[in-house]
Amino acid sequence: MEPPHTEQHAPTGPPPHREGAGGAGAAGGTRRPWVVGVSGASGTPYAAAVLRALLHAGEAVDLVVSRASRLTLLDETGLPFRDAHWREDLRRWLAQGADGTPDRFEATLPDLSTVRHWPAGDLAAGPSSGSYPSKGMLIVPASTASVAGVALGLSKDLLQRAASVTLKERRPLVVAVRETPLNGQTLRHLVTLDEAGAVVLPASPAFYAGAADLQDLVDFVAGRALDAVGVPHKLYRRWSGALGGSGRRPGGPGRAAAGGGGG
């Protein structure tokens, strides 16, 4: 697989100081991060891949990790996510591969100084207000509960509130729903989000890109999420219009797709 997009850009500026938040950017204009919400659905490796790729692309990130997602993260990776130690926990999470390899991305881990963490219960956090300058939001993965909360405007926690703000401010919102099968109520909620301007992006890995391992499948979904908001990346091999472009021969071994070496 090709290496990840590693060109770094200086962050646009530091966020206002608040207790409990981290990630100061460089001096200079207004910091405009992407808000990344991680819900309790299965699929925490998708969130890690999106976060790595955003940071490799030089983007600032505001991170909201729901309470339920911390249980899922612990179950899927064996790693905790603690408000008091979020930077240390985030580094370990982003270094781990989708297959559980603890140091798969350690050597190419992007700079985390442009990440700012907001506790999920902090409804006075920056992303809870439309006046807070963000570029948009990605919910990766999105549980059916978070889908319902955003569609109904419940704002039960910061993740839901930030998504509602993103919609009302007409900023890009990507909802990477991870559930199967989907019942009628959830489908109606997804239609509501689509009509409100969100991109509904099921976490559906593709195989035409010549996936060689689990990380490749994860990176494909993460790459499609970033495509939806126009952030450059090299997470997967794009369709070229030629059959066999993945390098996989019938009955033979495949070779790696573009970008799975990191992201």
Residue, then its C-alpha position, 0 to 999 in steps of 0.5 A: m500500500e502507498p504511504p499515507h498522506t503525510e504533508q503537514h500544515a501549520p494549524t491556523g491558531p490556538p483555541p480559547h483556553r478552557e479547563g479540561a481541553g487540550g490541543a493548542g495550535a500555532a499562533g496566527g488566525t482562527r483555528r477551525p477544526w473538524v469535530v470528530g464524534v465517536s459513538g458507542a457503535s462497534g467500529t472504533p478502528y474506523a474512528a482511529a483511521v479517520l483521526r490519523a488521516l485528518l492529522h496527516a492532512g494537517e487538519a486540526v481536530d476537536l474530539v468528542v468520545s461518548r461515554a458508551s464508546r469508551l466501553t466499546l473501545l475497551d472491548e475492541t482494543g483493550l484500551p481505556f479512554r480517560d478524560a484526565h489522561w486523554r492525550e496518552d490514551l489517544r496516542r496508544w489508540l491511534a498507534q494500534g492497528a485494526d488487527g490489534t497490533p499495538d504499535r502498527f502506526e507508532a513510527t508514523l503517528p501524526d502530531l497530536s498537538t492540534v487535537r483538542h478533547w472535549p468531555a462528552g458531558d460538557l454541554a458548555a464546550g466550544p462545539s456546542s455553539g454555532s458561533y464556535p468556528s469549526k469546518g464540520m463534523l464526522i460521527v465515526p462510527a455512528s450508533t443508531a442511538s446517536v442517529a436518533g438523537v441527532a435526527l430528533g434534536l435531543s442533544k443528550d450529550l455533546l456529540q449530539r449537540a455538536a451534530s445538531v449545531t453542525l446541521k443548523e449552521r449548514r456545515p458538512l456532517v458525515v454520519a458513518v452509521r454502523e449497524t445491521p440490519l436497520n429497522g424502519q425507525t432508524l431508516r426514517h431517522l437516516v432519511t431525516l438526516d439526509e434531508a437536513g443535509a447530512v451525508v449518511l455513510p454506512a460503514s461498508p468496506a469495499f473489496y475492489a481496492g485489493a484489500a490485503d488485510l483488516q486495516d485495508l477494509v477499515d481504511f476504505v471506509a475512513g477514506r470514503a468519510l474523508d472524501a465526503v468532506g473533501v479532505p485529501h488522503k491516500l487511504y485506498r486505491r481509487w477505481s480507475g475504470a480498469l478491471g484488475g486494477s487492484g493487482r489481485r489475480p483470480g485464485g492468486p494473492g492480492r497486493a496492498a491497496a493504496g494508503g493502508g500503511g497509515g492514515 
